[in-house]
């Protein structure tokens, strides 16, 4: 999970909010890890699991940005992911 979070925080495009859905809040290490990151970075909001669909919908409701990018805890985002996605969206008329 730490690598996944770090991969988002290390994006070259940095104008984003970061909503973390803690899907196993009973695990103390998950709670400590997400709290540690949220204290360091004001872009981070934490949601505790209410089942996948409910949690994702809650995340969509509190999201304030123009775009949504989803990443699971075992995924890693390359450093230019957001930069390339925003650039591509600006070039495509059909999005």
KOLGU-4560 file (N, C-alpha, C; in nm, 3 decimals, padded with zeros to 5 digits):
<recs>
<n_xx: 00.082 n_yy: -00.119 n_zz: 00.000 ca_xx: 00.000 ca_yy: 00.000 ca_zz: 00.000 c_xx: 00.087 c_yy: 00.126 c_zz: 00.000 mol: A seq: 1 type: UNK>
<n_xx: 00.196 n_yy: 00.123 n_zz: 00.075 ca_xx: 00.285 ca_yy: 00.240 ca_zz: 00.082 c_xx: 00.338 c_yy: 00.277 c_zz: -00.057 mol: A seq: 2 type: UNK>
<n_xx: 00.379 n_yy: 00.177 n_zz: -00.135 ca_xx: 00.432 ca_yy: 00.205 ca_zz: -00.269 c_xx: 00.324 c_yy: 00.267 c_zz: -00.358 mol: A seq: 3 type: UNK>
<n_xx: 00.203 n_yy: 00.220 n_zz: -00.344 ca_xx: 00.092 ca_yy: 00.272 ca_zz: -00.423 c_xx: 00.067 c_yy: 00.419 c_zz: -00.389 mol: A seq: 4 type: UNK>
<n_xx: 00.060 n_yy: 00.450 n_zz: -00.260 ca_xx: 00.038 ca_yy: 00.588 ca_zz: -00.216 c_xx: 00.153 c_yy: 00.677 c_zz: -00.261 mol: A seq: 5 type: UNK>
<n_xx: 00.276 n_yy: 00.631 n_zz: -00.243 ca_xx: 00.392 ca_yy: 00.709 ca_zz: -00.285 c_xx: 00.390 c_yy: 00.737 c_zz: -00.435 mol: A seq: 6 type: UNK>
<n_xx: 00.344 n_yy: 00.639 n_zz: -00.513 ca_xx: 00.342 ca_yy: 00.659 ca_zz: -00.658 c_xx: 00.245 c_yy: 00.770 c_zz: -00.698 mol: A seq: 7 type: UNK>
<n_xx: 00.141 n_yy: 00.791 n_zz: -00.621 ca_xx: 00.049 ca_yy: 00.902 ca_zz: -00.647 c_xx: 00.109 c_yy: 01.034 c_zz: -00.600 mol: A seq: 8 type: UNK>
<n_xx: 00.166 n_yy: 01.033 n_zz: -00.482 ca_xx: 00.223 ca_yy: 01.157 ca_zz: -00.428 c_xx: 00.345 c_yy: 01.205 c_zz: -00.506 mol: A seq: 9 type: UNK>
<n_xx: 00.407 n_yy: 01.118 n_zz: -00.583 ca_xx: 00.525 ca_yy: 01.154 ca_zz: -00.661 c_xx: 00.493 c_yy: 01.184 c_zz: -00.807 mol: A seq: 10 type: UNK>
<n_xx: 00.368 n_yy: 01.217 n_zz: -00.837 ca_xx: 00.330 ca_yy: 01.251 ca_zz: -00.973 c_xx: 00.392 c_yy: 01.384 c_zz: -01.016 mol: A seq: 11 type: UNK>
<n_xx: 00.427 n_yy: 01.395 n_zz: -01.146 ca_xx: 00.479 ca_yy: 01.522 ca_zz: -01.197 c_xx: 00.369 c_yy: 01.627 c_zz: -01.204 mol: A seq: 12 type: UNK>
<n_xx: 00.246 n_yy: 01.587 n_zz: -01.223 ca_xx: 00.129 ca_yy: 01.675 ca_zz: -01.216 c_xx: 00.080 c_yy: 01.669 c_zz: -01.072 mol: A seq: 13 type: UNK>
<n_xx: 00.083 n_yy: 01.780 n_zz: -01.002 ca_xx: 00.057 ca_yy: 01.776 ca_zz: -00.858 c_xx: -00.071 c_yy: 01.847 c_zz: -00.814 mol: A seq: 14 type: UNK>
<n_xx: -00.148 n_yy: 01.898 n_zz: -00.908 ca_xx: -00.271 ca_yy: 01.969 ca_zz: -00.872 c_xx: -00.388 c_yy: 01.870 c_zz: -00.866 mol: A seq: 15 type: UNK>
<n_xx: -00.396 n_yy: 01.795 n_zz: -00.757 ca_xx: -00.502 ca_yy: 01.696 ca_zz: -00.741 c_xx: -00.533 c_yy: 01.676 c_zz: -00.594 mol: A seq: 16 type: UNK>
<n_xx: -00.652 n_yy: 01.621 n_zz: -00.569 ca_xx: -00.686 ca_yy: 01.576 ca_zz: -00.434 c_xx: -00.672 c_yy: 01.424 c_zz: -00.435 mol: A seq: 17 type: UNK>
<n_xx: -00.648 n_yy: 01.367 n_zz: -00.320 ca_xx: -00.620 ca_yy: 01.224 ca_zz: -00.310 c_xx: -00.715 c_yy: 01.166 c_zz: -00.207 mol: A seq: 18 type: UNK>
<n_xx: -00.810 n_yy: 01.086 n_zz: -00.253 ca_xx: -00.907 ca_yy: 01.022 ca_zz: -00.163 c_xx: -00.865 c_yy: 00.877 c_zz: -00.148 mol: A seq: 19 type: UNK>
<n_xx: -00.831 n_yy: 00.839 n_zz: -00.026 ca_xx: -00.791 ca_yy: 00.701 ca_zz: 00.003 c_xx: -00.908 c_yy: 00.630 c_zz: 00.069 mol: A seq: 20 type: UNK>
<n_xx: -00.952 n_yy: 00.520 n_zz: 00.009 ca_xx: -01.057 ca_yy: 00.438 ca_zz: 00.068 c_xx: -00.989 c_yy: 00.322 c_zz: 00.138 mol: A seq: 21 type: UNK>
<n_xx: -00.990 n_yy: 00.325 n_zz: 00.268 ca_xx: -00.927 ca_yy: 00.220 ca_zz: 00.349 c_xx: -01.023 c_yy: 00.102 c_zz: 00.355 mol: A seq: 22 type: UNK>
<n_xx: -00.996 n_yy: 00.001 n_zz: 00.274 ca_xx: -01.089 ca_yy: -00.112 ca_zz: 00.264 c_xx: -01.071 c_yy: -00.217 c_zz: 00.372 mol: A seq: 23 type: UNK>
<n_xx: -00.980 n_yy: -00.194 n_zz: 00.464 ca_xx: -00.964 ca_yy: -00.285 ca_zz: 00.577 c_xx: -00.928 c_yy: -00.204 c_zz: 00.702 mol: A seq: 24 type: UNK>
<n_xx: -01.023 n_yy: -00.122 n_zz: 00.750 ca_xx: -00.992 ca_yy: -00.034 ca_zz: 00.863 c_xx: -00.966 c_yy: -00.107 c_zz: 00.994 mol: A seq: 25 type: UNK>
<n_xx: -00.998 n_yy: -00.237 n_zz: 01.001 ca_xx: -00.971 ca_yy: -00.313 ca_zz: 01.123 c_xx: -00.821 c_yy: -00.337 c_zz: 01.140 mol: A seq: 26 type: UNK>
<n_xx: -00.747 n_yy: -00.335 n_zz: 01.030 ca_xx: -00.602 ca_yy: -00.354 ca_zz: 01.039 c_xx: -00.538 c_yy: -00.226 c_zz: 01.089 mol: A seq: 27 type: UNK>
<n_xx: -00.474 n_yy: -00.235 n_zz: 01.203 ca_xx: -00.411 ca_yy: -00.117 ca_zz: 01.264 c_xx: -00.305 c_yy: -00.056 c_zz: 01.173 mol: A seq: 28 type: UNK>
<n_xx: -00.229 n_yy: -00.142 n_zz: 01.102 ca_xx: -00.124 ca_yy: -00.089 ca_zz: 01.016 c_xx: -00.181 c_yy: -00.004 c_zz: 00.903 mol: A seq: 29 type: UNK>
<n_xx: -00.298 n_yy: -00.042 n_zz: 00.849 ca_xx: -00.363 ca_yy: 00.040 ca_zz: 00.746 c_xx: -00.406 c_yy: 00.174 c_zz: 00.803 mol: A seq: 30 type: UNK>
<n_xx: -00.465 n_yy: 00.172 n_zz: 00.921 ca_xx: -00.509 ca_yy: 00.297 ca_zz: 00.985 c_xx: -00.391 c_yy: 00.389 c_zz: 01.012 mol: A seq: 31 type: UNK>
<n_xx: -00.284 n_yy: 00.334 n_zz: 01.066 ca_xx: -00.165 ca_yy: 00.414 ca_zz: 01.097 c_xx: -00.102 c_yy: 00.471 c_zz: 00.970 mol: A seq: 32 type: UNK>
<n_xx: -00.092 n_yy: 00.388 n_zz: 00.868 ca_xx: -00.030 ca_yy: 00.431 ca_zz: 00.744 c_xx: -00.110 c_yy: 00.544 c_zz: 00.678 mol: A seq: 33 type: UNK>
<n_xx: -00.240 n_yy: 00.526 n_zz: 00.663 ca_xx: -00.320 ca_yy: 00.629 ca_zz: 00.597 c_xx: -00.324 c_yy: 00.757 c_zz: 00.681 mol: A seq: 34 type: UNK>
<n_xx: -00.331 n_yy: 00.744 n_zz: 00.811 ca_xx: -00.329 ca_yy: 00.862 ca_zz: 00.899 c_xx: -00.196 c_yy: 00.936 c_zz: 00.888 mol: A seq: 35 type: UNK>
<n_xx: -00.088 n_yy: 00.862 n_zz: 00.881 ca_xx: 00.046 ca_yy: 00.921 ca_zz: 00.867 c_xx: 00.054 c_yy: 01.006 c_zz: 00.741 mol: A seq: 36 type: UNK>
<n_xx: 00.006 n_yy: 00.953 n_zz: 00.631 ca_xx: 00.009 ca_yy: 01.028 ca_zz: 00.505 c_xx: -00.084 c_yy: 01.149 c_zz: 00.510 mol: A seq: 37 type: UNK>
<n_xx: -00.204 n_yy: 01.132 n_zz: 00.565 ca_xx: -00.300 ca_yy: 01.242 ca_zz: 00.571 c_xx: -00.247 c_yy: 01.359 c_zz: 00.654 mol: A seq: 38 type: UNK>
<n_xx: -00.172 n_yy: 01.330 n_zz: 00.758 ca_xx: -00.114 ca_yy: 01.437 ca_zz: 00.841 c_xx: -00.009 c_yy: 01.516 c_zz: 00.764 mol: A seq: 39 type: UNK>
<n_xx: 00.061 n_yy: 01.450 n_zz: 00.673 ca_xx: 00.170 ca_yy: 01.513 ca_zz: 00.598 c_xx: 00.123 c_yy: 01.590 c_zz: 00.475 mol: A seq: 40 type: UNK>
<n_xx: 00.008 n_yy: 01.553 n_zz: 00.419 ca_xx: -00.034 ca_yy: 01.610 ca_zz: 00.291 c_xx: -00.182 c_yy: 01.647 c_zz: 00.297 mol: A seq: 41 type: UNK>
<n_xx: -00.212 n_yy: 01.775 n_zz: 00.282 ca_xx: -00.350 ca_yy: 01.824 ca_zz: 00.294 c_xx: -00.439 c_yy: 01.782 c_zz: 00.178 mol: A seq: 42 type: UNK>
<n_xx: -00.381 n_yy: 01.730 n_zz: 00.071 ca_xx: -00.462 ca_yy: 01.684 ca_zz: -00.042 c_xx: -00.532 c_yy: 01.552 c_zz: -00.012 mol: A seq: 43 type: UNK>
<n_xx: -00.491 n_yy: 01.484 n_zz: 00.094 ca_xx: -00.540 ca_yy: 01.349 ca_zz: 00.123 c_xx: -00.664 c_yy: 01.353 c_zz: 00.212 mol: A seq: 44 type: UNK>
<n_xx: -00.766 n_yy: 01.276 n_zz: 00.169 ca_xx: -00.888 ca_yy: 01.253 ca_zz: 00.248 c_xx: -00.900 c_yy: 01.102 c_zz: 00.265 mol: A seq: 45 type: UNK>
<n_xx: -00.944 n_yy: 01.059 n_zz: 00.382 ca_xx: -00.957 ca_yy: 00.915 ca_zz: 00.410 c_xx: -01.105 c_yy: 00.879 c_zz: 00.422 mol: A seq: 46 type: UNK>
<n_xx: -01.145 n_yy: 00.770 n_zz: 00.358 ca_xx: -01.279 ca_yy: 00.713 ca_zz: 00.373 c_xx: -01.260 c_yy: 00.571 c_zz: 00.422 mol: A seq: 47 type: UNK>
<n_xx: -01.335 n_yy: 00.532 n_zz: 00.523 ca_xx: -01.328 ca_yy: 00.394 ca_zz: 00.572 c_xx: -01.433 c_yy: 00.311 c_zz: 00.501 mol: A seq: 48 type: UNK>
<n_xx: -01.398 n_yy: 00.189 n_zz: 00.472 ca_xx: -01.476 ca_yy: 00.099 ca_zz: 00.388 c_xx: -01.620 c_yy: 00.083 c_zz: 00.434 mol: A seq: 49 type: UNK>
<n_xx: -01.708 n_yy: 00.094 n_zz: 00.337 ca_xx: -01.851 ca_yy: 00.068 ca_zz: 00.357 c_xx: -01.899 c_yy: -00.026 c_zz: 00.247 mol: A seq: 50 type: UNK>
<n_xx: -01.818 n_yy: -00.119 n_zz: 00.209 ca_xx: -01.834 ca_yy: -00.207 ca_zz: 00.093 c_xx: -01.791 c_yy: -00.130 c_zz: -00.031 mol: A seq: 51 type: UNK>
<n_xx: -01.740 n_yy: -00.200 n_zz: -00.128 ca_xx: -01.675 ca_yy: -00.138 ca_zz: -00.243 c_xx: -01.763 c_yy: -00.033 c_zz: -00.313 mol: A seq: 52 type: UNK>
<n_xx: -01.883 n_yy: -00.071 n_zz: -00.353 ca_xx: -01.968 ca_yy: 00.021 ca_zz: -00.428 c_xx: -02.003 c_yy: 00.144 c_zz: -00.347 mol: A seq: 53 type: UNK>
<n_xx: -02.041 n_yy: 00.126 n_zz: -00.221 ca_xx: -02.076 ca_yy: 00.240 ca_zz: -00.135 c_xx: -01.955 c_yy: 00.330 c_zz: -00.114 mol: A seq: 54 type: UNK>
<n_xx: -01.839 n_yy: 00.271 n_zz: -00.093 ca_xx: -01.717 ca_yy: 00.350 ca_zz: -00.072 c_xx: -01.680 c_yy: 00.430 c_zz: -00.196 mol: A seq: 55 type: UNK>
<n_xx: -01.688 n_yy: 00.367 n_zz: -00.313 ca_xx: -01.655 ca_yy: 00.438 ca_zz: -00.437 c_xx: -01.754 c_yy: 00.552 c_zz: -00.461 mol: A seq: 56 type: UNK>
<n_xx: -01.882 n_yy: 00.527 n_zz: -00.438 ca_xx: -01.982 ca_yy: 00.632 ca_zz: -00.454 c_xx: -01.960 c_yy: 00.747 c_zz: -00.357 mol: A seq: 57 type: UNK>
<n_xx: -01.922 n_yy: 00.715 n_zz: -00.234 ca_xx: -01.892 ca_yy: 00.819 ca_zz: -00.136 c_xx: -01.771 c_yy: 00.901 c_zz: -00.181 mol: A seq: 58 type: UNK>
<n_xx: -01.671 n_yy: 00.833 n_zz: -00.234 ca_xx: -01.554 ca_yy: 00.902 ca_zz: -00.287 c_xx: -01.591 c_yy: 00.997 c_zz: -00.400 mol: A seq: 59 type: UNK>
<n_xx: -01.679 n_yy: 00.953 n_zz: -00.489 ca_xx: -01.725 ca_yy: 01.039 ca_zz: -00.599 c_xx: -01.800 c_yy: 01.162 c_zz: -00.546 mol: A seq: 60 type: UNK>
<n_xx: -01.878 n_yy: 01.142 n_zz: -00.440 ca_xx: -01.955 ca_yy: 01.254 ca_zz: -00.384 c_xx: -01.866 c_yy: 01.360 c_zz: -00.321 mol: A seq: 61 type: UNK>
<n_xx: -01.758 n_yy: 01.318 n_zz: -00.256 ca_xx: -01.674 ca_yy: 01.418 ca_zz: -00.188 c_xx: -01.564 c_yy: 01.472 c_zz: -00.279 mol: A seq: 62 type: UNK>
<n_xx: -01.544 n_yy: 01.410 n_zz: -00.394 ca_xx: -01.441 ca_yy: 01.457 ca_zz: -00.487 c_xx: -01.477 c_yy: 01.595 c_zz: -00.540 mol: A seq: 63 type: UNK>
<n_xx: -01.379 n_yy: 01.683 n_zz: -00.544 ca_xx: -01.401 ca_yy: 01.819 ca_zz: -00.590 c_xx: -01.333 c_yy: 01.847 c_zz: -00.724 mol: A seq: 64 type: UNK>
<n_xx: -01.252 n_yy: 01.755 n_zz: -00.772 ca_xx: -01.176 ca_yy: 01.778 ca_zz: -00.895 c_xx: -01.258 c_yy: 01.755 c_zz: -01.021 mol: A seq: 65 type: UNK>
<n_xx: -01.195 n_yy: 01.787 n_zz: -01.132 ca_xx: -01.259 ca_yy: 01.773 ca_zz: -01.263 c_xx: -01.252 c_yy: 01.628 c_zz: -01.313 mol: A seq: 66 type: UNK>
<n_xx: -01.148 n_yy: 01.556 n_zz: -01.273 ca_xx: -01.125 ca_yy: 01.420 ca_zz: -01.321 c_xx: -01.117 c_yy: 01.323 c_zz: -01.204 mol: A seq: 67 type: UNK>
<n_xx: -01.142 n_yy: 01.196 n_zz: -01.235 ca_xx: -01.128 ca_yy: 01.088 ca_zz: -01.137 c_xx: -01.028 c_yy: 00.987 c_zz: -01.194 mol: A seq: 68 type: UNK>
<n_xx: -00.931 n_yy: 00.948 n_zz: -01.113 ca_xx: -00.837 ca_yy: 00.841 ca_zz: -01.150 c_xx: -00.841 c_yy: 00.738 c_zz: -01.038 mol: A seq: 69 type: UNK>
<n_xx: -00.858 n_yy: 00.613 n_zz: -01.072 ca_xx: -00.871 ca_yy: 00.507 ca_zz: -00.971 c_xx: -00.745 c_yy: 00.422 c_zz: -00.970 mol: A seq: 70 type: UNK>
<n_xx: -00.705 n_yy: 00.383 n_zz: -00.850 ca_xx: -00.586 ca_yy: 00.300 ca_zz: -00.833 c_xx: -00.610 c_yy: 00.209 c_zz: -00.713 mol: A seq: 71 type: UNK>
<n_xx: -00.582 n_yy: 00.081 n_zz: -00.727 ca_xx: -00.595 ca_yy: -00.012 ca_zz: -00.615 c_xx: -00.466 c_yy: -00.016 c_zz: -00.534 mol: A seq: 72 type: UNK>
<n_xx: -00.474 n_yy: -00.069 n_zz: -00.413 ca_xx: -00.360 ca_yy: -00.070 ca_zz: -00.320 c_xx: -00.239 c_yy: -00.146 c_zz: -00.373 mol: A seq: 73 type: UNK>
<n_xx: -00.261 n_yy: -00.239 n_zz: -00.466 ca_xx: -00.149 ca_yy: -00.316 ca_zz: -00.520 c_xx: -00.103 c_yy: -00.264 c_zz: -00.656 mol: A seq: 74 type: UNK>
<n_xx: -00.151 n_yy: -00.145 n_zz: -00.696 ca_xx: -00.112 ca_yy: -00.084 ca_zz: -00.822 c_xx: -00.008 c_yy: 00.026 c_zz: -00.798 mol: A seq: 75 type: UNK>
<n_xx: 00.071 n_yy: 00.052 n_zz: -00.900 ca_xx: 00.170 ca_yy: 00.160 ca_zz: -00.897 c_xx: 00.144 c_yy: 00.249 c_zz: -01.018 mol: A seq: 76 type: UNK>
<n_xx: 00.139 n_yy: 00.380 n_zz: -00.996 ca_xx: 00.122 ca_yy: 00.476 ca_zz: -01.106 c_xx: 00.260 c_yy: 00.530 c_zz: -01.146 mol: A seq: 77 type: UNK>
<n_xx: 00.289 n_yy: 00.526 n_zz: -01.274 ca_xx: 00.414 ca_yy: 00.585 ca_zz: -01.322 c_xx: 00.412 c_yy: 00.735 c_zz: -01.296 mol: A seq: 78 type: UNK>
<n_xx: 00.527 n_yy: 00.798 n_zz: -01.278 ca_xx: 00.534 ca_yy: 00.939 ca_zz: -01.236 c_xx: 00.460 c_yy: 01.038 c_zz: -01.326 mol: A seq: 79 type: UNK>
<n_xx: 00.449 n_yy: 01.010 n_zz: -01.455 ca_xx: 00.383 ca_yy: 01.104 ca_zz: -01.546 c_xx: 00.239 c_yy: 01.064 c_zz: -01.580 mol: A seq: 80 type: UNK>
<n_xx: 00.183 n_yy: 00.972 n_zz: -01.505 ca_xx: 00.048 ca_yy: 00.924 ca_zz: -01.536 c_xx: -00.052 c_yy: 01.038 c_zz: -01.545 mol: A seq: 81 type: UNK>
<n_xx: -00.065 n_yy: 01.118 n_zz: -01.439 ca_xx: -00.164 ca_yy: 01.225 ca_zz: -01.438 c_xx: -00.133 c_yy: 01.331 c_zz: -01.544 mol: A seq: 82 type: UNK>
<n_xx: -00.007 n_yy: 01.364 n_zz: -01.556 ca_xx: 00.034 ca_yy: 01.465 ca_zz: -01.655 c_xx: -00.008 c_yy: 01.422 c_zz: -01.796 mol: A seq: 83 type: UNK>
<n_xx: 00.017 n_yy: 01.298 n_zz: -01.830 ca_xx: -00.019 ca_yy: 01.247 ca_zz: -01.963 c_xx: -00.170 c_yy: 01.238 c_zz: -01.981 mol: A seq: 84 type: UNK>
<n_xx: -00.241 n_yy: 01.197 n_zz: -01.877 ca_xx: -00.386 ca_yy: 01.185 ca_zz: -01.888 c_xx: -00.451 c_yy: 01.322 c_zz: -01.907 mol: A seq: 85 type: UNK>
<n_xx: -00.406 n_yy: 01.422 n_zz: -01.833 ca_xx: -00.462 ca_yy: 01.557 ca_zz: -01.846 c_xx: -00.428 c_yy: 01.614 c_zz: -01.984 mol: A seq: 86 type: UNK>
<n_xx: -00.306 n_yy: 01.592 n_zz: -02.029 ca_xx: -00.265 ca_yy: 01.640 ca_zz: -02.162 c_xx: -00.350 c_yy: 01.574 c_zz: -02.270 mol: A seq: 87 type: UNK>
<n_xx: -00.367 n_yy: 01.444 n_zz: -02.263 ca_xx: -00.444 ca_yy: 01.371 ca_zz: -02.363 c_xx: -00.589 c_yy: 01.418 c_zz: -02.365 mol: A seq: 88 type: UNK>
<n_xx: -00.646 n_yy: 01.440 n_zz: -02.248 ca_xx: -00.785 ca_yy: 01.487 ca_zz: -02.241 c_xx: -00.799 c_yy: 01.622 c_zz: -02.309 mol: A seq: 89 type: UNK>
<n_xx: -00.701 n_yy: 01.708 n_zz: -02.294 ca_xx: -00.704 ca_yy: 01.839 ca_zz: -02.357 c_xx: -00.694 c_yy: 01.834 c_zz: -02.508 mol: A seq: 90 type: UNK>
<n_xx: -00.639 n_yy: 01.727 n_zz: -02.562 ca_xx: -00.620 ca_yy: 01.713 ca_zz: -02.707 c_xx: -00.735 c_yy: 01.641 c_zz: -02.776 mol: A seq: 91 type: UNK>
<n_xx: -00.819 n_yy: 01.573 n_zz: -02.700 ca_xx: -00.926 ca_yy: 01.491 ca_zz: -02.761 c_xx: -01.060 c_yy: 01.562 c_zz: -02.751 mol: A seq: 92 type: UNK>
<n_xx: -01.126 n_yy: 01.574 n_zz: -02.863 ca_xx: -01.256 ca_yy: 01.641 ca_zz: -02.867 c_xx: -01.369 c_yy: 01.551 c_zz: -02.820 mol: A seq: 93 type: UNK>
<n_xx: -01.347 n_yy: 01.420 n_zz: -02.821 ca_xx: -01.455 ca_yy: 01.326 ca_zz: -02.789 c_xx: -01.462 c_yy: 01.288 c_zz: -02.643 mol: A seq: 94 type: UNK>
<n_xx: -01.375 n_yy: 01.340 n_zz: -02.559 ca_xx: -01.378 ca_yy: 01.307 ca_zz: -02.416 c_xx: -01.460 c_yy: 01.410 c_zz: -02.343 mol: A seq: 95 type: UNK>
</recs>
